[in-house]
Structure formats: C-alpha cells, structure tokens
Amino acid sequence: MITLEGGTFRMGGEGPEVWESDGEGPIREVTLDPFAMDRCAVTNTQFGEFCDATGYETEAERFGWSIVFYNQVPPAHRKRTNYDSLPDMPWWLKVEKADWRKPGGPGTNVRKLGDHPVVHVSWNDANAYAKWMGRRLPTEAEWEFAARGGLEQALYPWGDELEPGGKHACNIWQGKFPENDTAADGFAGTAPVRAFPPNGFGLHNVSGNVWEWVNDWFSPSWHLNGPRVNPRGPESGESRIIRGGSFLCQASYCNRYRVSARTANTPDSSTCHTGFRLAKDIR
C-alpha cells in the first residue's frame, strides 16, 4: 500500500466529455484525512488465497452464473450454446458457471492469470475480502484523489493526452466497438495489474483494465449538498459506485476511463470487467 497525506483537491469534472447524468460535476473542493491505498487492484492470486483460507464462495459461484462480454467466451462454446443477453446490449451474455476462477465461463481458467485483477466479484465479495485483510474499500473521494496522482484536474492519471507521446498508457478497447478489439495496447481482455507505468502517487492501472468498486452508494446528486470533508456518500441506495473504466471502454461507447468518471452497479452484481483495490485508515 501507499500512504497518502490527504489534503484538499478539486474533485469531479466538467466539459463536453462529461456524463452529466452520472453526476460527475460540478467541480468542487474536497478535503481528506491521510489514508493508505493499494498500488494495484487485487489479483487472482491474492483473492485465491482468501478463498482457500476461508472457504469463501463468491456470489457468482452461489448464483451459478455471471455476466461475460461475448468475446471472452471461447468461440467453440459460443457456437454450440445459446446464451441469454442483456436488453439492447447483445454483447453482454449471461454465462452459466462463469466466476472468478472461470472468467470466460467453462473452458477458461486463471492458471496463467495470477497477476491479473480478479473479476466476477460483487461489491459484497470485495467487502468480504477487505474485512479479511483488515482493510476496507476506499471512499469515492479517496479513490479519485489517489487516481489523480497529484495532478490538478487532468483528464487522466498521467495528464490530458490519452496516448502521451504516441504510447498507450492504459488498457482500453482499441478498434471498432463491439466488433473488433485490435489489442493495439497489448491486451484483449484484462492485463497484469502492473502492466502500465504508475501515476504520480505510484498507483497502477487506475484508468482502464477493470472497473473498481468503492464504498459509496451511488447518487447523481448527493454530492451537490453533501459534506466536503471526508465525504462517504449517501447512507443507503440501490447501487454502489464503480470507478476507472475497463478494457471494454472506448470513446465511441463509454469514455469513462477519465479520472472523474463514475457509474454504478448493484452490490450483488458481477461481471468480467469489475474488480477492486483496498484502502485503510492511517491512525
């Protein structure tokens, strides 16, 4: 983990690229106490140690299915299996027996993906792991402070240019979505948690790769009148916030790999592109 001194920063975003319905803006000053944050998302190896030690079963394992992007399912399985898909998004498939150990469903495994972020974990699963570790999920404000790496209102953790110097700085969709991911950034699917250089605070892959659960309940408006010192979000809600975007984000479809971007999912949901990293208080 990295110790961060906290302080006051400008949170949120404004401009033509912002999703107003998500409640990204307005930009406001937020003050945080010191805290610590994981350098990287939790890996398959780390999560496996938790499951082996405790016998924990994720919600996807208990439900017997999870949500998988179609190109993560082995082609042979796609040809001989009829999958239910999400309304208006046929690229998302409900795949039986897909879980963190089998991220693309039957016929896939994580044996060679130990240093990749664990996926198919719900908020509830991430919270259970955090408690086992004696840590917690970061607040949304802590996540954004850490992701910014000390930069003032930059679009990305490294600055305002998506590909600085013509080099890929994160793992997002390359090509035409959803038909063809060229993997020009080196990865079609998840990447190792240290695949790209860290930001100014030493955090890796806070843009792209996998969405990351944070502690807060989602609201598009709570922050308008909420506290500006150590905000922790609404007391209740229907969905928990996820931050950072994923390997499936692309400008024409979902440009939420920007550091101020936010969206949410229900706390029992799991997908092939959602993981988490942990925080803890500094006492």
Buried (B, 14 or more C-beta within 10 A) or exposed (E): BEEBEBEEBBBBBEEEBBBEEBBBBEBBEBBBEEBBBBBBBBBBEBBBEBBEEEEBEBBBBEBEBBBBBBBBBBEEBBEEBEBEBEEEEEBBBBBBBBBBBBBBBBEBEBEEBEBBBBBBBBBBBBBBBBEBBEBBBBBBBBBBBBBBBBBEBBBBBBBEEBEEEEEBBBBBBBEEBBEEBEBEBEBBBBBBBBBBEBBEBBBBBBBBBBBBBBBBBBBBEBBEEBEEEBBBBEEEBEBBBBBBBBBBBBEEEBBBBBBBBBBBBBBBBBBBBBBBBBBBEEE
